[in-house]
Amino acid sequence: MESNIFFDKNNHEFTITNNDLPNYESCDAPLSVILQVTRKCSLACSFCSESEQFADPSFQTLISLRHKLDGVQRVYLSGGEPLLRKDIFELIEKFKEEFDIVGLPTNSIHISKEVCEKLKGKVSYINAGLDGARNINNLVRGDYDGIIKVLQNLRDSGIEVSLSTVILKKTLPYVQYVVQIADTLGITKVKMVVPVFRGRAKSLKQEDLANNNDIIEKFEQIKHLKKTLGWKPRVKFTLWDSKTEGYAILIYPNQQVYAWPVYNEPDSVLHIGDLNKEGIKEIWKRYPYKENHVNKYTGITMNKV
């Protein structure tokens, strides 16, 4: 069966031809994987899911993994903070040789104009974090002004940017301002991210979290504001339920492969394989969340406007 799923490079997202349903049975490998090249980070965000530390994999180990990921369309070189690796630019170049789509998530504070020049033409897009206007972002993440400067540098360099904004009870009332900032800077996508109880986020209390009904209500408000004010960025969010469980494939720094989030597992992940011993196509054959994976990445189970 021929796949009807392709990656739209202009919108940096997967889409389906002819507005059809995705043929997930036709996929012999994941659409997207998250390859953690480090767990080190320069921040200590309360909502971080990846705070447990591992030794960084060597450059040669990561390079040798490329053929193990045969068939994957998009690879995120993730962390931690991937820009803390001194060899990150060489890694990006090597992965760009093998994969059409190489994404780089970052906390946004390590990108100077010189770094922008090194990234230009090498990453398909940057996924940067911003959790609100100045006082809100500084309360949750810090260094609002530095992040805005980075986003301006990325824009001026012509690098595509997506924004991720973490939804907590104290940030939810102000999410619309992230969309407005994105619109002002010419950023095309904002993702509203709901924390999962994992890593440092396990310490969050119930009163720290926004409930689903409030998130949906805020999303409807943003939808109205987009139409009324002419904001251009696409806005997306995902609720954690049975339709999104296990959708992401994480590759830890020790090359162990996990499905995430799996709610009843102790650390919200399910071990599904070891890239030291087999390739991703073999792991995909027994991966229990294929439909959730494809539906999430093609937007079937994602709220968007």
Secondary structure, 3 states (H helix, E strand, C coil): CCCCEEEECCCCEEEEHHHCCCCHHHCCCCCEEEEECCCCCCCCCCCCCCCCCCCCCCHHHHHHCHHHHCCCCEEEEECCCHHHCCCHHHHHHHHHHHCCEEEEEECCCCCCHHHHHHHCCCCCEEEEECCCCHHHHHHHCCCHHHHHHHHHHHHHHCCCEEEEEECCCCCHHHHHHHHHHHHHHCCCEEEEECCCCCHHHHHCCHHHCCCHHHHHHHHHHHHHHHHHHCCCCEEEECCCCCCCCCCEEEECCCCEEEEECCCCCCCCCEEEEECCCCCHHHHHHHCCCHHHHHHHHCCCCCEEC
